[in-house]
Amino acid sequence: MENSSRLKITMSKSRVEQKEQTRRAIIDAAISQLSEEQNFAGLSLREVARQAGIAPTSFYRHFKDMEELGLTLVDECGLALRQIMRKARKQFKEGGSVIVTSVKIFMEITETSPNIFRLLFHERSGTMRALRTAVDREIQYFIVELTDYVQSIGYDKVSAFAQAEAMVAIVFNAGAELLAAKPNQRKAIEKRAILQLRYIASGAHTVHLAKSKI
């Protein structure tokens, strides 16, 4: 009786693991098909299923439709953004330059996971409203996290949010450029983003000092 129960538990775990592996294969198949020319809205369910090694009908055991798959991919973008923030904060504590560290980490992850960020940039102004909303939400989370950090170094909430919003816009613009850039153009994009962020930080510091004298 005990052996039978153990066997059932093992079989149940195996089915759960298999389902998760298939779900992951579908996600990876969709991500791998994104490119500079191919956005998510243009992906074919049949082709995603084929690359994942499943029948098209099996897709529906894991996702309601392509839109739900797209929302899952946006969640992957959110995880990547939070990874950037975690890595940056860790290096801030070790004495690294906030601006240089943030840009380098963002550029590094954009290079290692380009298609995740292609989804982010494409779908931010794409044709699927649910994806546009989800992408905007993830970007807002990123801005809020950066706002928290800027507040922690002495700025009020309004000033911190304004800085964070401007900085994220610059970094995301640089990331979008990076995806279409040639290898020999990457360094120039990185340097320009760092310079622009320093101008924002310098201006914010000047305004902060002026307000403190009023």
C-alpha positions as CSV (number, residue, x, y, z in Angstrom):
1,M,0.0,0.0,0.0
2,E,2.8,2.4,1.0
3,N,4.7,1.5,-2.2
4,S,1.6,2.2,-4.3
5,S,1.2,5.6,-2.7
6,R,4.8,6.5,-3.4
7,L,4.5,5.4,-7.0
8,K,1.4,7.6,-7.5
9,I,3.3,10.6,-5.9
10,T,6.2,10.0,-8.2
11,M,4.0,9.7,-11.3
12,S,2.2,12.9,-10.3
13,K,5.5,14.8,-9.9
14,S,6.6,13.5,-13.2
15,R,3.5,14.7,-15.0
16,V,3.9,18.2,-13.4
17,E,7.5,18.4,-14.3
18,Q,6.7,17.3,-17.9
19,K,4.0,19.9,-18.2
20,E,6.3,22.6,-16.9
21,Q,9.1,21.5,-19.3
22,T,6.6,21.7,-22.3
23,R,5.4,25.1,-21.1
24,R,9.0,26.3,-20.9
25,A,9.7,24.9,-24.4
26,I,6.8,26.9,-25.8
27,I,8.0,30.1,-24.1
28,D,11.6,29.6,-25.4
29,A,10.3,28.8,-28.9
30,A,8.3,32.1,-29.0
31,I,11.3,34.1,-27.7
32,S,13.7,32.5,-30.2
33,Q,11.5,33.6,-33.1
34,L,11.5,37.3,-32.3
35,S,13.9,39.4,-34.3
36,E,14.4,43.0,-35.5
37,E,11.9,42.2,-38.3
38,Q,9.6,39.8,-36.4
39,N,7.5,41.1,-33.6
40,F,5.2,39.0,-31.3
41,A,2.0,39.9,-33.1
42,G,3.4,38.3,-36.3
43,L,4.2,34.9,-34.7
44,S,2.3,31.9,-35.8
45,L,0.9,29.6,-33.1
46,R,1.6,26.6,-35.4
47,E,5.2,27.6,-35.9
48,V,5.7,28.2,-32.2
49,A,4.2,24.7,-31.5
50,R,6.4,23.1,-34.1
51,Q,9.6,24.5,-32.7
52,A,8.5,23.5,-29.2
53,G,8.1,20.0,-30.5
54,I,4.3,19.7,-29.8
55,A,1.1,19.5,-31.8
56,P,-0.7,22.8,-32.3
57,T,-3.7,21.5,-30.3
58,S,-1.4,20.7,-27.4
59,F,-0.5,24.4,-27.1
60,Y,-4.0,25.0,-25.6
61,R,-3.2,22.8,-22.6
62,H,-0.6,25.4,-21.5
63,F,-2.0,28.7,-22.8
64,K,-5.5,30.0,-23.5
65,D,-4.2,31.8,-26.7
66,M,-1.3,33.6,-28.1
67,E,-2.1,36.7,-26.1
68,E,-1.7,34.8,-22.8
69,L,1.6,33.5,-24.1
70,G,2.6,37.1,-24.9
71,L,1.7,38.2,-21.3
72,T,3.9,35.4,-20.0
73,L,6.8,36.7,-22.1
74,V,6.2,40.2,-20.7
75,D,6.6,38.7,-17.2
76,E,9.9,37.3,-18.4
77,C,10.9,40.9,-19.3
78,G,9.9,42.0,-15.8
79,L,12.1,39.4,-14.3
80,A,15.0,40.6,-16.5
81,L,14.4,44.2,-15.3
82,R,14.3,43.2,-11.7
83,Q,17.6,41.3,-12.3
84,I,19.2,44.5,-13.5
85,M,18.0,46.4,-10.4
86,R,19.2,43.7,-8.0
87,K,22.7,43.5,-9.7
88,A,23.0,47.3,-9.8
89,R,22.1,47.7,-6.1
90,K,24.6,45.1,-5.1
91,Q,27.3,46.9,-7.0
92,F,26.2,50.3,-5.6
93,K,26.9,48.9,-2.1
94,E,30.4,47.8,-3.2
95,G,31.2,51.4,-4.2
96,G,30.6,51.3,-8.0
97,S,29.4,54.4,-9.9
98,V,25.6,54.3,-9.9
99,I,25.2,55.6,-13.5
100,V,28.1,53.6,-15.1
101,T,27.0,50.4,-13.2
102,S,23.4,50.7,-14.2
103,V,24.1,51.3,-17.9
104,K,26.7,48.5,-18.2
105,I,24.4,46.0,-16.5
106,F,21.4,47.0,-18.7
107,M,23.6,46.8,-21.8
108,E,25.0,43.4,-20.7
109,I,21.6,41.9,-20.2
110,T,20.3,43.4,-23.4
111,E,23.1,41.7,-25.2
112,T,22.7,38.3,-23.5
113,S,18.9,38.3,-23.8
114,P,18.2,40.4,-26.9
115,N,14.8,38.9,-27.8
116,I,13.3,39.5,-24.4
117,F,14.1,43.2,-24.8
118,R,12.9,43.1,-28.4
119,L,9.5,42.1,-27.1
120,L,9.6,44.9,-24.6
121,F,10.5,47.6,-27.2
122,H,8.2,46.2,-29.9
123,E,5.1,45.6,-27.8
124,R,5.3,48.9,-25.9
125,S,3.7,50.4,-29.0
126,G,2.3,47.2,-30.5
127,T,-1.1,46.4,-31.8
128,M,-2.2,44.2,-28.8
129,R,-3.6,46.4,-26.1
130,A,-3.1,43.8,-23.3
131,L,0.6,43.5,-24.1
132,R,1.0,47.3,-24.3
133,T,-0.6,47.6,-20.8
134,A,1.5,44.8,-19.4
135,V,4.8,46.3,-20.8
136,D,3.9,49.7,-19.5
137,R,3.2,48.2,-16.1
138,E,6.6,46.5,-16.0
139,I,8.4,49.7,-17.0
140,Q,6.5,51.6,-14.3
141,Y,7.6,49.0,-11.7
142,F,11.2,49.6,-12.9
143,I,10.8,53.4,-12.5
144,V,9.3,53.0,-9.0
145,E,12.3,50.8,-7.9
146,L,14.7,53.4,-9.3
147,T,12.7,56.2,-7.6
148,D,13.1,54.4,-4.2
149,Y,16.8,54.3,-4.7
150,V,17.0,58.0,-5.7
151,Q,15.0,58.9,-2.6
152,S,17.3,56.9,-0.4
153,I,20.2,59.2,-1.4
154,G,18.4,62.3,-0.2
155,Y,15.9,63.5,-2.8
156,D,12.2,64.1,-2.2
157,K,9.7,61.7,-3.9
158,V,8.6,64.1,-6.7
159,S,12.2,64.9,-7.6
160,A,13.2,61.3,-7.4
161,F,10.4,60.1,-9.6
162,A,11.2,62.8,-12.2
163,Q,14.8,61.7,-12.3
164,A,14.0,58.0,-12.5
165,E,11.5,58.5,-15.3
166,A,14.0,60.5,-17.4
167,M,16.8,58.0,-16.7
168,V,14.7,55.0,-17.7
169,A,13.6,56.7,-20.9
170,I,17.3,57.3,-21.8
171,V,18.4,53.8,-20.9
172,F,15.5,52.2,-22.8
173,N,16.2,54.3,-25.9
174,A,19.8,53.2,-25.7
175,G,18.7,49.6,-25.4
176,A,16.5,49.8,-28.4
177,E,19.4,51.3,-30.4
178,L,21.7,48.6,-29.1
179,L,19.5,45.8,-30.5
180,A,19.9,47.2,-34.0
181,A,23.5,48.2,-33.7
182,K,26.7,46.7,-35.1
183,P,29.3,45.4,-32.5
184,N,31.6,48.4,-33.2
185,Q,28.7,50.8,-32.4
186,R,27.9,49.4,-28.9
187,K,30.6,51.3,-27.0
188,A,29.5,54.7,-28.5
189,I,25.8,54.0,-27.5
190,E,26.9,53.1,-24.0
191,K,29.1,56.2,-23.6
192,R,26.3,58.5,-24.9
193,A,23.8,57.0,-22.4
194,I,26.2,57.5,-19.5
195,L,26.8,61.1,-20.5
196,Q,23.1,61.8,-20.8
197,L,22.4,60.3,-17.4
198,R,25.2,62.3,-15.9
199,Y,23.6,65.5,-17.2
200,I,20.3,64.5,-15.6
201,A,21.9,63.7,-12.3
202,S,24.0,66.9,-12.4
203,G,20.9,69.0,-13.2
204,A,18.9,67.3,-10.5
205,H,21.7,68.0,-7.9
206,T,21.8,71.7,-8.9
207,V,18.0,72.1,-8.5
208,H,18.2,70.2,-5.2
209,L,20.8,72.5,-3.8
210,A,18.9,75.6,-5.0
211,K,15.7,74.4,-3.3
212,S,17.6,73.8,0.0
213,K,18.6,77.4,0.0
214,I,15.1,78.8,-0.4
